[in-house]
Amino acid sequence: HNGLRDIIAALGTPNFYRLRIGIGHPGDKNLVVDYVLGKPSTLDRQCIDEAIAESIRHMDQIIRGEINTVMNTLHKLT
């Protein structure tokens, strides 16, 4: 969340769109920090790349302000 704080500080506002990609959970709350900050597995990296690519394919809708439509479309893919 420090990254979000830095972005808010740089933009001067918390009002911006962001792409949130779920990465799962390691199964033990004590492992979360290393899991989130660690290097993703090859399969996880592929899934992340595919999620980003799919989001980019919807960029024209995002620019037109059709955020809810895009969000609903992307959520159905999971």
PyMOL commands that place a pseudoatom at each C-alpha (Angstrom):
pseudoatom trace, name=CA, resn=HIS, resi=1, chain=A, elem=C, hetatm=0, pos=[0.000, 0.000, 0.000]
pseudoatom trace, name=CA, resn=ASN, resi=2, chain=A, elem=C, hetatm=0, pos=[2.988, 2.319, 0.210]
pseudoatom trace, name=CA, resn=GLY, resi=3, chain=A, elem=C, hetatm=0, pos=[3.008, 2.286, -3.578]
pseudoatom trace, name=CA, resn=LEU, resi=4, chain=A, elem=C, hetatm=0, pos=[-0.532, 3.644, -3.589]
pseudoatom trace, name=CA, resn=ARG, resi=5, chain=A, elem=C, hetatm=0, pos=[0.466, 6.350, -1.119]
pseudoatom trace, name=CA, resn=ASP, resi=6, chain=A, elem=C, hetatm=0, pos=[3.319, 7.355, -3.412]
pseudoatom trace, name=CA, resn=ILE, resi=7, chain=A, elem=C, hetatm=0, pos=[0.998, 7.510, -6.425]
pseudoatom trace, name=CA, resn=ILE, resi=8, chain=A, elem=C, hetatm=0, pos=[-1.547, 9.593, -4.497]
pseudoatom trace, name=CA, resn=ALA, resi=9, chain=A, elem=C, hetatm=0, pos=[1.210, 11.955, -3.397]
pseudoatom trace, name=CA, resn=ALA, resi=10, chain=A, elem=C, hetatm=0, pos=[2.547, 12.277, -6.951]
pseudoatom trace, name=CA, resn=LEU, resi=11, chain=A, elem=C, hetatm=0, pos=[-0.907, 12.878, -8.454]
pseudoatom trace, name=CA, resn=GLY, resi=12, chain=A, elem=C, hetatm=0, pos=[-2.120, 15.028, -5.589]
pseudoatom trace, name=CA, resn=THR, resi=13, chain=A, elem=C, hetatm=0, pos=[-5.390, 13.081, -5.428]
pseudoatom trace, name=CA, resn=PRO, resi=14, chain=A, elem=C, hetatm=0, pos=[-6.668, 9.616, -4.557]
pseudoatom trace, name=CA, resn=ASN, resi=15, chain=A, elem=C, hetatm=0, pos=[-9.119, 9.851, -7.470]
pseudoatom trace, name=CA, resn=PHE, resi=16, chain=A, elem=C, hetatm=0, pos=[-7.680, 7.690, -10.226]
pseudoatom trace, name=CA, resn=TYR, resi=17, chain=A, elem=C, hetatm=0, pos=[-8.475, 4.362, -11.826]
pseudoatom trace, name=CA, resn=ARG, resi=18, chain=A, elem=C, hetatm=0, pos=[-6.322, 1.366, -11.061]
pseudoatom trace, name=CA, resn=LEU, resi=19, chain=A, elem=C, hetatm=0, pos=[-6.128, -2.153, -12.291]
pseudoatom trace, name=CA, resn=ARG, resi=20, chain=A, elem=C, hetatm=0, pos=[-6.248, -4.655, -9.461]
pseudoatom trace, name=CA, resn=ILE, resi=21, chain=A, elem=C, hetatm=0, pos=[-5.040, -8.155, -10.215]
pseudoatom trace, name=CA, resn=GLY, resi=22, chain=A, elem=C, hetatm=0, pos=[-5.713, -10.858, -7.641]
pseudoatom trace, name=CA, resn=ILE, resi=23, chain=A, elem=C, hetatm=0, pos=[-2.731, -13.052, -6.875]
pseudoatom trace, name=CA, resn=GLY, resi=24, chain=A, elem=C, hetatm=0, pos=[-4.221, -15.577, -4.502]
pseudoatom trace, name=CA, resn=HIS, resi=25, chain=A, elem=C, hetatm=0, pos=[-3.050, -16.361, -0.989]
pseudoatom trace, name=CA, resn=PRO, resi=26, chain=A, elem=C, hetatm=0, pos=[-0.182, -18.517, 0.258]
pseudoatom trace, name=CA, resn=GLY, resi=27, chain=A, elem=C, hetatm=0, pos=[-2.444, -20.262, 2.778]
pseudoatom trace, name=CA, resn=ASP, resi=28, chain=A, elem=C, hetatm=0, pos=[-0.771, -18.886, 5.906]
pseudoatom trace, name=CA, resn=LYS, resi=29, chain=A, elem=C, hetatm=0, pos=[-1.141, -15.274, 7.025]
pseudoatom trace, name=CA, resn=ASN, resi=30, chain=A, elem=C, hetatm=0, pos=[2.503, -15.232, 8.149]
pseudoatom trace, name=CA, resn=LEU, resi=31, chain=A, elem=C, hetatm=0, pos=[3.632, -15.872, 4.560]
pseudoatom trace, name=CA, resn=VAL, resi=32, chain=A, elem=C, hetatm=0, pos=[1.600, -13.109, 2.906]
pseudoatom trace, name=CA, resn=VAL, resi=33, chain=A, elem=C, hetatm=0, pos=[4.275, -10.379, 2.840]
pseudoatom trace, name=CA, resn=ASP, resi=34, chain=A, elem=C, hetatm=0, pos=[6.905, -12.573, 1.198]
pseudoatom trace, name=CA, resn=TYR, resi=35, chain=A, elem=C, hetatm=0, pos=[4.280, -14.024, -1.151]
pseudoatom trace, name=CA, resn=VAL, resi=36, chain=A, elem=C, hetatm=0, pos=[3.052, -10.610, -2.295]
pseudoatom trace, name=CA, resn=LEU, resi=37, chain=A, elem=C, hetatm=0, pos=[6.497, -9.042, -2.577]
pseudoatom trace, name=CA, resn=GLY, resi=38, chain=A, elem=C, hetatm=0, pos=[8.285, -12.114, -3.925]
pseudoatom trace, name=CA, resn=LYS, resi=39, chain=A, elem=C, hetatm=0, pos=[8.863, -13.125, -7.517]
pseudoatom trace, name=CA, resn=PRO, resi=40, chain=A, elem=C, hetatm=0, pos=[5.782, -14.847, -8.948]
pseudoatom trace, name=CA, resn=SER, resi=41, chain=A, elem=C, hetatm=0, pos=[6.003, -18.394, -10.237]
pseudoatom trace, name=CA, resn=THR, resi=42, chain=A, elem=C, hetatm=0, pos=[6.204, -18.896, -13.984]
pseudoatom trace, name=CA, resn=LEU, resi=43, chain=A, elem=C, hetatm=0, pos=[2.506, -19.803, -14.101]
pseudoatom trace, name=CA, resn=ASP, resi=44, chain=A, elem=C, hetatm=0, pos=[1.519, -16.807, -11.931]
pseudoatom trace, name=CA, resn=ARG, resi=45, chain=A, elem=C, hetatm=0, pos=[3.651, -14.504, -14.131]
pseudoatom trace, name=CA, resn=GLN, resi=46, chain=A, elem=C, hetatm=0, pos=[1.860, -15.827, -17.217]
pseudoatom trace, name=CA, resn=CYS, resi=47, chain=A, elem=C, hetatm=0, pos=[-1.534, -15.188, -15.595]
pseudoatom trace, name=CA, resn=ILE, resi=48, chain=A, elem=C, hetatm=0, pos=[-0.512, -11.660, -14.620]
pseudoatom trace, name=CA, resn=ASP, resi=49, chain=A, elem=C, hetatm=0, pos=[0.703, -10.929, -18.151]
pseudoatom trace, name=CA, resn=GLU, resi=50, chain=A, elem=C, hetatm=0, pos=[-2.536, -12.279, -19.625]
pseudoatom trace, name=CA, resn=ALA, resi=51, chain=A, elem=C, hetatm=0, pos=[-4.628, -10.156, -17.250]
pseudoatom trace, name=CA, resn=ILE, resi=52, chain=A, elem=C, hetatm=0, pos=[-2.699, -7.038, -18.247]
pseudoatom trace, name=CA, resn=ALA, resi=53, chain=A, elem=C, hetatm=0, pos=[-2.981, -7.859, -21.958]
pseudoatom trace, name=CA, resn=GLU, resi=54, chain=A, elem=C, hetatm=0, pos=[-6.731, -8.434, -21.651]
pseudoatom trace, name=CA, resn=SER, resi=55, chain=A, elem=C, hetatm=0, pos=[-7.108, -5.111, -19.827]
pseudoatom trace, name=CA, resn=ILE, resi=56, chain=A, elem=C, hetatm=0, pos=[-5.188, -3.319, -22.563]
pseudoatom trace, name=CA, resn=ARG, resi=57, chain=A, elem=C, hetatm=0, pos=[-7.593, -4.777, -25.147]
pseudoatom trace, name=CA, resn=HIS, resi=58, chain=A, elem=C, hetatm=0, pos=[-10.372, -2.877, -23.354]
pseudoatom trace, name=CA, resn=MET, resi=59, chain=A, elem=C, hetatm=0, pos=[-8.494, 0.423, -23.118]
pseudoatom trace, name=CA, resn=ASP, resi=60, chain=A, elem=C, hetatm=0, pos=[-10.743, 2.163, -25.666]
pseudoatom trace, name=CA, resn=GLN, resi=61, chain=A, elem=C, hetatm=0, pos=[-13.761, 1.447, -23.451]
pseudoatom trace, name=CA, resn=ILE, resi=62, chain=A, elem=C, hetatm=0, pos=[-11.880, 2.644, -20.376]
pseudoatom trace, name=CA, resn=ILE, resi=63, chain=A, elem=C, hetatm=0, pos=[-11.009, 5.901, -22.102]
pseudoatom trace, name=CA, resn=ARG, resi=64, chain=A, elem=C, hetatm=0, pos=[-14.670, 6.353, -23.055]
pseudoatom trace, name=CA, resn=GLY, resi=65, chain=A, elem=C, hetatm=0, pos=[-15.564, 6.033, -19.375]
pseudoatom trace, name=CA, resn=GLU, resi=66, chain=A, elem=C, hetatm=0, pos=[-17.141, 2.579, -19.615]
pseudoatom trace, name=CA, resn=ILE, resi=67, chain=A, elem=C, hetatm=0, pos=[-15.333, 1.443, -16.488]
pseudoatom trace, name=CA, resn=ASN, resi=68, chain=A, elem=C, hetatm=0, pos=[-18.180, -0.644, -15.055]
pseudoatom trace, name=CA, resn=THR, resi=69, chain=A, elem=C, hetatm=0, pos=[-18.681, -2.494, -18.323]
pseudoatom trace, name=CA, resn=VAL, resi=70, chain=A, elem=C, hetatm=0, pos=[-14.979, -3.323, -18.551]
pseudoatom trace, name=CA, resn=MET, resi=71, chain=A, elem=C, hetatm=0, pos=[-14.817, -4.296, -14.896]
pseudoatom trace, name=CA, resn=ASN, resi=72, chain=A, elem=C, hetatm=0, pos=[-17.749, -6.681, -15.298]
pseudoatom trace, name=CA, resn=THR, resi=73, chain=A, elem=C, hetatm=0, pos=[-16.189, -8.203, -18.429]
pseudoatom trace, name=CA, resn=LEU, resi=74, chain=A, elem=C, hetatm=0, pos=[-12.794, -8.711, -16.808]
pseudoatom trace, name=CA, resn=HIS, resi=75, chain=A, elem=C, hetatm=0, pos=[-14.278, -10.152, -13.605]
pseudoatom trace, name=CA, resn=LYS, resi=76, chain=A, elem=C, hetatm=0, pos=[-16.083, -12.837, -15.608]
pseudoatom trace, name=CA, resn=LEU, resi=77, chain=A, elem=C, hetatm=0, pos=[-12.744, -14.090, -16.929]
pseudoatom trace, name=CA, resn=THR, resi=78, chain=A, elem=C, hetatm=0, pos=[-11.446, -15.216, -13.568]
for i in range(1, 78): cmd.bond("trace and resi %d" % i, "trace and resi %d" % (i + 1))
show_as sticks, trace
zoom trace
